[in-house]
Amino acid sequence: MTAYKTMYNKDVTQEVDENVVIARWQKGDQDAFDELYNLHAQSIYRLGWAMLQQTQAAEDVVQETFLRAYKARQRFDPSKASFGTWLYQIALNYCRSHLRKKRLLTIPWLRQTDEAPDLPDARPGPESSALRSEYRRMLWEAVQSLSDPLKEVVTLHYYMELPAVEVAVLLECPEGTVYSRLHNARRRLAAMLTAQGFSAPEILEAQNAH
């Protein structure tokens, strides 16, 4: 994965500073645009990779997102959404368009590939790693059978680690709808894993191995 610096989670002071940078950028300051790119490129890359599962495609998402953002910079309103959320919306819409064109309405990162994202494994030992890998594989296969709305909330909330309130803004739906979809996704995943012979503790392990 391209090694961008992770700076998306910022404290209040950083957000205030970013608004100053955004104001400069909206006035045409190229250095300000470069600063914003460095702050958010890694997060946009992660979303692009999660949705498209190709390094080149993810890099295209980054470039296209910032190109579209640059063209629409005068329309960004910080009172309606954070800059990071606004970028996510642009990136997500690009990914959806890309998937529609390829008739690939799935979330490819849920499939095992050589480019699988780095997922943490807190349990030591090869046997533990193999077990978690199997749980994860089963969970990913189960998520693939979910409807597209449920797949998106799973990706944004669990893989991108966005809070429900931001997912709601991104998907342009009430926050309650996000919680409902997450609840339905977990319920359906539990049912599918139970049908495959998983016990309750194993289901919890699988869900923790996302």
C-alpha positions as a printed Julia matrix, in Angstrom:
210×3 Matrix{Float64}:
   0.0     0.0     0.0
   1.29    3.48   -0.84
   2.92    4.93    2.26
   1.01    8.14    2.87
   1.18    9.7     6.34
  -1.86    9.04    8.51
  -3.22   12.34    9.77
  -6.98   12.04    9.35
  -7.83   11.92   13.08
  -7.08   15.39   14.37
  -7.85   17.22   17.6
  -9.83   20.45   17.77
  -6.76   22.66   17.38
  -5.72   20.82   14.23
  -9.23   21.17   12.81
  -9.16   24.9    13.42
  -5.77   25.09   11.72
  -7.12   23.06    8.81
  -9.96   25.54    8.34
  -7.32   28.24    7.94
  -5.57   26.13    5.32
  -8.88   25.5     3.56
  -9.61   29.23    3.43
  -6.2    29.78    1.8
  -6.86   26.95   -0.64
 -10.24   28.36   -1.66
  -8.43   31.6    -2.51
  -6.14   29.72   -4.88
  -3.11   29.03   -2.66
  -1.38   25.99   -4.21
   0.73   25.35   -1.1
  -2.47   25.09    0.94
  -3.8    22.5    -1.51
  -0.6    20.47   -1.1
  -1.01   20.6     2.69
  -4.57   19.28    2.46
  -3.44   16.55    0.11
  -0.8    15.4     2.57
  -3.32   15.44    5.41
  -5.98   13.33    3.7
  -4.46   11.31    0.84
  -3.81    8.22    2.96
  -7.41    8.01    4.16
  -8.75    8.41    0.64
  -6.34    5.74   -0.58
  -7.6     3.33    2.1
 -11.2     3.88    1.04
 -10.3     3.47   -2.63
  -8.44    0.25   -1.92
 -11.23   -1.08    0.28
 -13.81   -0.53   -2.44
 -11.77   -1.48   -5.52
  -8.97   -3.7    -4.17
  -6.41   -2.66   -6.72
  -3.37   -0.51   -6.01
  -3.59    1.43   -9.27
  -7.34    1.9    -8.9
  -6.89    3.18   -5.34
  -4.26    5.65   -6.51
  -6.66    6.76   -9.24
  -9.29    7.35   -6.56
  -6.89    9.64   -4.71
  -5.99   11.63   -7.81
  -9.58   11.88   -9.07
 -10.92   12.82   -5.64
  -8.49   15.69   -5.21
  -8.98   16.82   -8.8
 -12.74   16.97   -8.29
 -12.29   18.65   -4.92
 -10.03   21.28   -6.46
 -12.57   22.07   -9.17
 -15.37   22.29   -6.6
 -13.38   24.07   -3.89
 -15.65   27.11   -3.82
 -18.64   24.87   -3.08
 -17.15   23.35    0.07
 -18.97   24.61    3.16
 -17.3    23.71    6.5
 -20.57   24.4     8.32
 -22.17   21.39    6.6
 -19.42   18.78    6.9
 -15.75   18.4     7.74
 -13.3    18.56    4.87
 -12.4    14.9     5.4
 -16.05   13.84    5.2
 -16.53   15.92    2.06
 -13.55   14.18    0.45
 -14.94   10.79    1.45
 -18.21   11.63   -0.27
 -16.38   12.5    -3.47
 -14.26    9.34   -3.27
 -17.21    7.09   -2.47
 -19.21    8.46   -5.4
 -16.24    7.87   -7.7
 -15.9     4.29   -6.44
 -19.6     3.62   -6.92
 -19.41    4.91  -10.48
 -16.35    2.77  -11.14
 -18.1    -0.33   -9.8
 -21.26    0.33  -11.78
 -19.27    0.64  -14.97
 -17.61   -2.71  -14.32
 -20.89   -4.28  -13.16
 -19.08   -5.24   -9.97
 -21.47   -4.24   -7.2
 -19.53   -5.91   -4.41
 -16.9    -4.85   -1.91
 -13.79   -6.61   -3.27
 -11.62   -6.1    -0.17
 -13.65   -8.82    1.5
 -12.01  -11.38   -0.8
  -8.66  -12.9     0.05
  -5.96  -11.68   -2.33
  -2.24  -11.07   -2.29
  -3.01   -7.4    -1.66
  -5.19   -8.01    1.42
  -5.14   -5.03    3.79
  -3.02   -5.17    6.91
  -5.34   -6.39    9.63
  -4.05   -6.53   13.21
  -3.66   -9.83   15.02
  -3.2    -9.33   18.74
  -3.0   -13.04   19.53
   0.49  -14.58   19.41
   1.58  -17.82   17.83
   1.1   -19.48   14.41
  -1.91  -21.57   15.51
  -3.69  -18.46   16.76
  -2.88  -16.61   13.55
  -4.19  -19.47   11.43
  -7.4   -19.6    13.46
  -8.02  -15.87   13.18
  -7.26  -16.03    9.47
  -9.91  -18.72    9.03
 -12.44  -16.77   11.07
 -11.72  -13.69    9.0
 -12.07  -15.6     5.73
 -15.44  -16.98    6.79
 -16.6   -13.56    7.95
 -15.52  -11.89    4.7
 -17.32  -14.51    2.65
 -20.45  -13.93    4.71
 -20.27  -10.15    4.28
 -20.11  -10.6     0.51
 -23.6   -12.02    0.54
 -25.05   -8.94    2.27
 -26.97   -6.34    0.33
 -25.01   -3.37   -1.02
 -26.28   -0.92    1.66
 -25.17   -3.29    4.41
 -21.8    -3.89    2.76
 -21.15   -0.16    2.59
 -21.86    0.49    6.27
 -19.7    -2.49    7.24
 -16.83   -1.14    5.13
 -17.09    2.44    6.31
 -17.68    1.69    9.99
 -15.48   -1.35   10.6
 -12.77   -1.13    7.94
 -12.48    2.65    7.67
 -13.3     3.01   11.39
 -15.64    5.95   10.83
 -18.19    6.79   13.54
 -21.83    6.26   12.67
 -22.5     9.99   12.5
 -19.9    10.39    9.73
 -21.14    7.31    7.9
 -24.61    8.87    7.95
 -23.27   12.05    6.34
 -21.4    10.07    3.73
 -24.37    7.92    2.81
 -26.79   10.84    3.12
 -29.11    9.0     5.46
 -30.21    9.43    9.09
 -27.78    8.24   11.75
 -30.49    5.89   12.98
 -30.49    4.21    9.57
 -26.76    3.54    9.9
 -27.26    1.9    13.31
 -30.15   -0.12   11.92
 -28.06   -1.35    8.98
 -25.15   -2.21   11.25
 -27.51   -4.14   13.54
 -29.04   -5.99   10.59
 -25.59   -6.74    9.17
 -24.37   -8.19   12.48
 -27.56  -10.2    12.91
 -27.37  -11.66    9.41
 -23.67  -12.4     9.73
 -24.28  -14.2    13.03
 -27.06  -16.26   11.44
 -24.88  -17.19    8.47
 -21.92  -18.15   10.65
 -24.16  -20.15   12.98
 -25.49  -22.05    9.96
 -21.89  -22.94    9.12
 -21.36  -24.44   12.56
 -19.74  -21.54   14.4
 -20.38  -21.3    18.14
 -21.26  -17.99   19.84
 -17.65  -17.39   21.03
 -16.34  -18.19   17.56
 -18.81  -15.74   16.0
 -17.57  -13.04   18.36
 -13.98  -13.94   17.44
 -14.82  -13.73   13.75
 -16.47  -10.32   14.16
 -13.43   -9.08   16.07
 -11.16  -10.24   13.25
 -12.47   -7.78   10.67
